[in-house]
Amino acid sequence: MAMSRQERINSQKKQYRIDSVKQLFKDDIVIPAKSISLLKDSTGGTISNVVNDTTSGQKDDVASLTSKVNEILLSLKTVGIIQ
């Protein structure tokens, strides 16, 4: 398949390197950074990397999921996507 004229022009343009997600969104005024609070875990469950379907482990499952959500939120805050 032959490239169109515009595709040939675009293929010759300099590609800029993006060093971080924060840099990618730095000057974007369309996407405002959202302020999101971390979740508070008062279940008393034990945090792990396993979520199972047993009734006895529900507190542990909720504690694990809460911990993972907080890790994601902290990562998004670190790169400046959320506040």
C-alpha positions as CSV (number, residue, x, y, z in Angstrom):
1,M,0.0,0.0,0.0
2,A,1.4,3.4,-1.0
3,M,1.7,6.2,1.6
4,S,-0.2,9.4,1.0
5,R,1.7,12.7,0.7
6,Q,0.7,13.7,4.2
7,E,1.9,10.3,5.6
8,R,5.3,10.8,3.9
9,I,5.6,14.3,5.3
10,N,4.7,13.1,8.8
11,S,7.1,10.3,8.7
12,Q,10.0,12.8,8.1
13,K,9.1,15.0,11.0
14,K,11.3,15.0,14.1
15,Q,9.8,13.0,16.9
16,Y,10.2,14.5,20.4
17,R,11.1,12.2,23.3
18,I,8.7,12.2,26.3
19,D,10.7,11.6,29.4
20,S,7.7,11.3,31.8
21,V,3.9,11.3,32.0
22,K,4.2,14.6,34.0
23,Q,6.0,16.2,31.1
24,L,3.4,14.9,28.6
25,F,0.5,16.7,30.5
26,K,2.6,19.6,31.8
27,D,1.0,22.3,29.5
28,D,-2.3,20.7,28.9
29,I,-5.0,23.0,30.3
30,V,-7.9,20.7,29.1
31,I,-7.1,18.0,31.7
32,P,-7.2,19.6,35.1
33,A,-5.5,17.8,37.9
34,K,-8.0,16.3,40.3
35,S,-7.6,16.3,44.0
36,I,-8.3,12.7,45.3
37,S,-8.0,11.7,48.9
38,L,-6.4,8.4,49.9
39,L,-8.7,5.7,51.3
40,K,-8.7,5.0,55.0
41,D,-8.6,1.4,56.0
42,S,-10.3,0.6,59.3
43,T,-11.1,-3.0,58.6
44,G,-8.2,-4.4,60.6
45,G,-7.5,-6.8,57.8
46,T,-4.0,-8.0,56.7
47,I,-2.7,-6.5,53.5
48,S,-1.4,-8.9,50.9
49,N,-1.2,-9.3,47.1
50,V,-3.9,-12.0,47.1
51,V,-7.7,-11.5,47.0
52,N,-9.7,-14.7,47.4
53,D,-13.4,-15.6,47.5
54,T,-13.6,-17.0,51.0
55,T,-15.9,-15.3,53.5
56,S,-13.3,-15.5,56.2
57,G,-10.9,-13.3,54.3
58,Q,-13.2,-10.4,53.4
59,K,-11.5,-8.0,55.7
60,D,-8.1,-8.9,54.3
61,D,-9.4,-8.5,50.8
62,V,-10.8,-5.1,51.5
63,A,-7.6,-4.1,53.2
64,S,-5.5,-5.3,50.2
65,L,-7.7,-3.5,47.7
66,T,-7.6,-0.3,49.7
67,S,-3.8,-0.5,49.8
68,K,-3.5,-1.1,46.1
69,V,-5.9,1.8,45.3
70,N,-3.8,4.1,47.5
71,E,-0.6,2.9,45.8
72,I,-2.1,3.9,42.4
73,L,-3.3,7.2,43.8
74,L,0.2,8.0,45.2
75,S,1.8,7.1,41.8
76,L,-0.6,9.4,40.0
77,K,0.1,12.2,42.4
78,T,3.9,11.7,42.0
79,V,3.7,12.2,38.2
80,G,1.3,15.2,38.6
81,I,-1.9,13.7,37.1
82,I,-3.8,14.2,40.3
83,Q,-3.3,16.5,43.3
